[in-house]
Amino acid sequence: MKILIKGGRVIDPAHGIDDEFDLLIEDGLISRLEKDIQAEGAQIIDARGKLVTPGLIDIHVHLRDPGQEYKEDIASGTRAAVAGGFTAVACMPNTKPVNDSASVTRYILDKAAAEGFCHVLPVGAITQGSKGEALAEMGDMKEAGCVGFSDDGHPVTSGELLRRALEYSRPFGMPIIAHSEDLELVGQGVMNEGFVATELGLKGIPWVAEAAPIARDVMLAEFTRGHLHLAHVSCAAAVAVIRAAKKRGVRVTAEVTPHHFTLTDEAVRGYDTNAKMNPPLRCAEDVAAVREGLADGTIDAIATDHAPHHIDEKNVEFNIAYNGVVGLETALPLTLRLVSDGVLSLSDAIAKLTINPARVLGLKSGTLEVGRAADVTVIDPELKWTVDAQKFSSKSKNTPFDGWKMVGAATYTIVAGHISYQR
Ligand SMILES: NC(=O)N[C@@H](CC(=O)O)C(=O)O
């Protein structure tokens, strides 16, 4: 089984490669990356005018499996992933039951091996049931194959518990992925606190509900010397806290979602529940700050927080609609917009979707190194298309980008040497 990807612009940020090369895949591995490869019997992919990058890695998705398969399951979620160019996704533990034990982790991995279209990397819960009361069996879950720990969807309110979690995960070399949120400051809020919320008559969530707990969590990382990864950073004050912490040498990494670097709370006008998520869309200054954070390296990775919800959970009054939007099938073109907007170089943009997220989770993937598993994405950076949520591979259609005109898409997604998606 040989695949020869010919004539593409190969971008491998981990090795500073940005040049025209052929890439040969044999037996699931990258076997050669050179000019003008001839390989008899190989399937040829003509990549002239295309980008050839390491397979994209999304370290924050909700696959809803087990327990909420009416929203998404491992097959549909990973099909959406490969359609978006992703070859690996890390799935959050807020399933039913919560992934807080080796048996749930094994269920996810077994099902992914049987039905998945890409690699699935389970994230285990920090606390039992993600209830914030007692630590989960982190060692068991690591043994079973978890790549990190998070109570995503819920903050770890107890500083003592987060301290212990950071201490326990340290020898495993695995990050604690913080969903930092002060629930009392959030109160009954349903969107960003500010001018738009006031005009719409909706209760607001102030940025300090995110930034204040991030400051605490960063200090706990500094104190324990554990690795803290901050999920879905959305506001300027949080970016400033992370920037300062990195300067002091704290082991902190961070991600931002495409919706948070693209949209402001203006998108909520019309009470569009597909613009409702946690954390909420912020104001223009915050969007500018997260873009600045991406540009200067304060924010390491772009992650979608793909959060599928059924139409019946979104087609309701704004106040009672569920939080979250799907993101796997729109992340790549939205990231490429950062390049056309002059925020990131193309290589840096690809790094935020490949080697940087791999490093956050301590994965060996995210590069096109010869000898590594052949996870490769071929991207047409000029392809113009219009988002039609009804055509998503995801079971859920809750996107704020429906009808948007996009430029750029994955044309081939190759997972461990197999073509998992072809546009
Ligand atoms: N990000 C979201 O808006 N929703 C997430 C959970 C969460 O982080 O609140 C979900 O699982 O739906």
The ligand as a MOL file (V3000), in Angstrom:
LIG
                    3D

  0  0  0     0  0            999 V3000
M  V30 BEGIN CTAB
M  V30 COUNTS 12 11 0 0 0
M  V30 BEGIN ATOM
M  V30 1 N -18.3690 24.9490 25.1890 0
M  V30 2 C -19.6620 24.8340 25.2440 0
M  V30 3 O -20.3640 25.8250 24.9940 0
M  V30 4 N -20.2580 23.6770 25.5680 0
M  V30 5 C -19.5970 22.4850 25.9980 0
M  V30 6 C -19.3170 22.4550 27.4540 0
M  V30 7 C -18.7910 23.7210 28.0220 0
M  V30 8 O -17.5530 23.9380 27.9680 0
M  V30 9 O -19.5770 24.4790 28.5740 0
M  V30 10 C -20.4710 21.2960 25.6920 0
M  V30 11 O -20.0880 20.1760 26.0440 0
M  V30 12 O -21.5310 21.4660 25.0710 0
M  V30 END ATOM
M  V30 BEGIN BOND
M  V30 1 1 1 2
M  V30 2 2 2 3
M  V30 3 1 2 4
M  V30 4 1 4 5
M  V30 5 1 5 6
M  V30 6 1 5 10
M  V30 7 1 6 7
M  V30 8 2 7 8
M  V30 9 1 7 9
M  V30 10 2 10 11
M  V30 11 1 10 12
M  V30 END BOND
M  V30 END CTAB
M  END
